[in-house]
């Protein structure tokens, strides 16, 4: 029989909203379905339900299941509140224009999307005919510029858009909300020897986002399925698999297998093998995952020696220094107890290498230009053992170190953008 929560929470509960009281009572209903629906309802109420939930979670008279459900709901509400600060689904737009001045179309688009658009480069006499219903902003901009020799668009650092008098390259693109994945380049290698004819394909994919959002610069791109037009299931291999990474903010150099590529952190190269010799096109599908930092904290190591370890929960960090000028190495290691999915891939999103600072005895701060180094299979799978960064600090080594500090993210929000490209013609 259902126990009343009024006795548990006493006077504090009477001060809660009626909807909260009703859902809290249902958390102890005899039916599992009712309890689960009540938990979802409380989560949907958001921060208004937190005071009563905390009373339930902390009360000695609450049952074990009731405490667990209340605690889980609190965590969900707090996570949603943090997520709302870093991510919002942007408005979709509808454009219907028949020989309408382009500037007027852009003004309408600006109002619908809530984004400033610089159209100063547009000729006042330019008109546009377009019919696009309920599409993402970036898809609308691609449609406006499609096939134009002197009309392209780009994001500005402040999150606004700008039209430019440049050629618009019509890369095949897949749009998903505020995200876009494009086929940036595609190459085919055909060989014919005495044994057989073979075809292999290399495709570079690039992921982009609405610049009003601030995800990590590193995007996880994955191709889950590929076929040729003969129905053959293809073998898919990231070209950078088994490689190490070097590079500065926004740039990486991936080295491996005799292949050298200077690429942005939001692009990835894939090799496709097993095509039929008569194939003329391929189709691929996969997912781009964008990571948004939620809980970023400053990690401090006071008066470090030449080697120090610090436990960050699901990650162990090790600091070492040697030589003059000081060569610093900071490495992240996955403890046996860690259950973080895809741990090796998350470090690149969670650690900010530009935040690494050495503070001396006088309070003077010295930064290091940290770069990843070639140890371990970095960013490749969830079982990676370690990720290493190195950098040199130019300072007076006669002065003792007060502390070393850097920023690290405890919690992240991951948004997935599925993509699919059908019948990409082989070059």
ABEGO torsion letter per residue (X at the ends): XBBBAAAAAEAAAAABBAAAAAAAAAAABABAAAAAAAAAAAAAAEAAAAAAAAAAAABAABBAAAAAAAAAAAAAAAAAAAAAAABBBBBBBBBBBBGBBAAAAAAAAAAAAGBBBBAAABBAABBBBBBBBGBBAAAAAAAAABGBAABBBBBBAAGBBBBBBBBBBBBBBBBBEABBBBBABBBBBBBBBAABBBBBBBBBBBBBBBAABBBBABBBBBBABBBBAAGBBBBBBBAABGBBBBEBBGBBBBBEGGBBBBBBAABBBBBBBGBBAABABBBBBBBBBBBBBABBBBBBBBGBBABBBBBAGABBBBBBBBEOBBBBBBBBBBBAABABBGAAAAAAAABBAAABBBBBAAGBBBBBBBBBBBBEBBGABAABABBBBBBBBBBBAABBBABBBBBBBABBBBBBBBBBBBGBBBX
